[in-house]
Amino acid sequence: MERAEMTTTTRDAIFAALAFGLALVIGVTAFGYPVGSSYFPRSLAGFIGVMSVIYGFRVWGSRAVAQPVSGVGAGAAFIAFTAIAICALAMKFIGYEATTFMFLFGLIVTLGGRQRLVAALAVAVGATTAFHVIFFVLLGVARPESLFF
């Protein structure tokens, strides 16, 4: 029995369907809470749902020839998930901003290559600053507690 190879079109269609399913789950859960406390999850569910439908139609209507999926490798996924776990633990010790900066910079350098360190530094600083302003200044979310900072 011969195993069929997954194509990029099939992979993208599966991703769009899973993203839409995630939006449905978030939406159903969020609409069970009062509007005041669930505004962000409701908005997020709507955004994910709309984007996944648009992406799904784009994949479905694509006239490009489907290519076999090239192996990104389990190594990159393992690095990303391990980095997220370490980031969650480190946040309790060294604080949100330092952990977020180190996570973003380290992940960009590890997965993106070391040839653009200045660009990785700029993205990490910019994203950390943007997250801080959006969540702690504009949305008024309480900053996670940490041992040192």
FENNOR-V121853 format. One record per residue. PHI is phi in whole degrees, 0 to 359 (none if undefined). PSI is psi in radians with two decimals (none if undefined). D_CENTER is the distance of its C-alpha to the mean C-alpha in Angstrom with 2 decimals. Layout:
phi: <PHI & PHI>
psi: <PSI & PSI>
d_center: <D_CENTER & D_CENTER>
//
This chain:
phi: <none & 266 & 273 & 280 & 277 & 281 & 260 & 296 & 295 & 296 & 300 & 294 & 293 & 296 & 299 & 298 & 294 & 294 & 296 & 294 & 299 & 298 & 298 & 297 & 296 & 297 & 296 & 298 & 293 & 294 & 285 & 276 & 250 & 299 & 302 & 300 & 266 & 236 & 297 & 296 & 298 & 295 & 297 & 298 & 298 & 297 & 296 & 298 & 298 & 296 & 295 & 291 & 293 & 299 & 295 & 299 & 295 & 295 & 293 & 297 & 272 & 293 & 263 & 290 & 286 & 291 & 257 & 298 & 289 & 274 & 290 & 288 & 99 & 288 & 299 & 295 & 294 & 298 & 299 & 296 & 291 & 294 & 297 & 295 & 295 & 296 & 298 & 298 & 287 & 293 & 300 & 288 & 257 & 252 & 98 & 295 & 296 & 297 & 294 & 297 & 299 & 296 & 299 & 296 & 298 & 297 & 292 & 296 & 293 & 292 & 270 & 263 & 103 & 265 & 287 & 234 & 294 & 294 & 294 & 297 & 296 & 296 & 295 & 296 & 294 & 297 & 292 & 298 & 296 & 298 & 299 & 299 & 295 & 297 & 278 & 269 & 266 & 285 & 271 & 69 & 288 & 292 & 289 & 299 & 286 & 218 & 287 & 256 & 243>
psi: <2.21 & 2.40 & 2.30 & 2.41 & 2.48 & 2.42 & 2.90 & -0.61 & -0.76 & -0.77 & -0.79 & -0.65 & -0.70 & -0.74 & -0.77 & -0.73 & -0.74 & -0.69 & -0.69 & -0.71 & -0.71 & -0.73 & -0.70 & -0.78 & -0.80 & -0.75 & -0.81 & -0.74 & -0.79 & -0.62 & -0.05 & -0.13 & 2.84 & 2.66 & -0.73 & -0.68 & -0.09 & 0.33 & -0.82 & -0.85 & -0.61 & -0.78 & -0.74 & -0.78 & -0.75 & -0.76 & -0.84 & -0.74 & -0.83 & -0.78 & -0.67 & -0.62 & -0.77 & -0.79 & -0.70 & -0.78 & -0.63 & -0.74 & -0.78 & -0.69 & 0.02 & 2.35 & 0.01 & 2.65 & 2.29 & 2.27 & 2.59 & 2.53 & 2.20 & 2.47 & 1.95 & -0.52 & 2.53 & -0.33 & -0.77 & -0.71 & -0.72 & -0.76 & -0.80 & -0.83 & -0.62 & -0.72 & -0.66 & -0.74 & -0.77 & -0.69 & -0.77 & -0.68 & -0.73 & -0.51 & -0.55 & -0.34 & -0.85 & 0.01 & 2.84 & -0.91 & -0.84 & -0.74 & -0.76 & -0.78 & -0.86 & -0.68 & -0.91 & -0.81 & -0.82 & -0.73 & -0.71 & -0.79 & -0.73 & -0.82 & -0.45 & -0.20 & 2.74 & 0.04 & -0.30 & 1.10 & -0.65 & -0.71 & -0.72 & -0.71 & -0.76 & -0.76 & -0.76 & -0.77 & -0.81 & -0.77 & -0.72 & -0.76 & -0.78 & -0.77 & -0.74 & -0.83 & -0.81 & -0.90 & -0.77 & -0.52 & -0.99 & -0.83 & -0.24 & 0.49 & 2.44 & 2.36 & 2.39 & 2.43 & 2.59 & 2.87 & -0.72 & -0.73 & none>
d_center: <37.01 & 34.67 & 30.92 & 29.25 & 26.52 & 23.27 & 22.91 & 20.02 & 21.03 & 20.99 & 17.59 & 16.16 & 18.22 & 17.02 & 13.33 & 14.48 & 16.55 & 14.04 & 11.65 & 14.93 & 15.95 & 12.95 & 13.85 & 17.41 & 16.93 & 15.15 & 17.85 & 20.72 & 19.84 & 19.34 & 22.57 & 24.42 & 24.21 & 26.10 & 24.78 & 24.81 & 22.49 & 20.14 & 19.81 & 16.17 & 15.05 & 17.46 & 16.18 & 12.55 & 14.08 & 16.23 & 13.71 & 11.56 & 15.04 & 16.51 & 13.88 & 14.03 & 17.80 & 18.09 & 16.17 & 18.33 & 21.45 & 20.63 & 20.32 & 23.40 & 25.41 & 24.61 & 27.87 & 26.48 & 27.74 & 25.35 & 24.80 & 24.45 & 21.01 & 21.23 & 20.06 & 17.00 & 18.15 & 17.23 & 17.57 & 14.33 & 12.44 & 14.85 & 14.32 & 10.55 & 11.21 & 14.38 & 13.00 & 10.76 & 14.05 & 16.15 & 14.16 & 14.67 & 18.30 & 18.94 & 17.89 & 20.98 & 23.20 & 22.39 & 20.51 & 17.25 & 17.76 & 19.08 & 16.49 & 13.54 & 15.58 & 16.50 & 13.08 & 11.77 & 15.23 & 15.70 & 12.60 & 13.43 & 17.05 & 16.70 & 14.66 & 15.82 & 19.42 & 21.76 & 23.55 & 21.66 & 21.62 & 22.48 & 19.58 & 17.15 & 19.05 & 18.92 & 15.17 & 14.74 & 17.56 & 16.55 & 12.98 & 14.53 & 17.32 & 15.41 & 13.44 & 16.91 & 18.68 & 16.45 & 16.26 & 19.54 & 21.76 & 20.99 & 19.69 & 21.85 & 19.54 & 21.37 & 20.28 & 19.67 & 22.94 & 23.49 & 26.60 & 27.24 & 25.58>
//
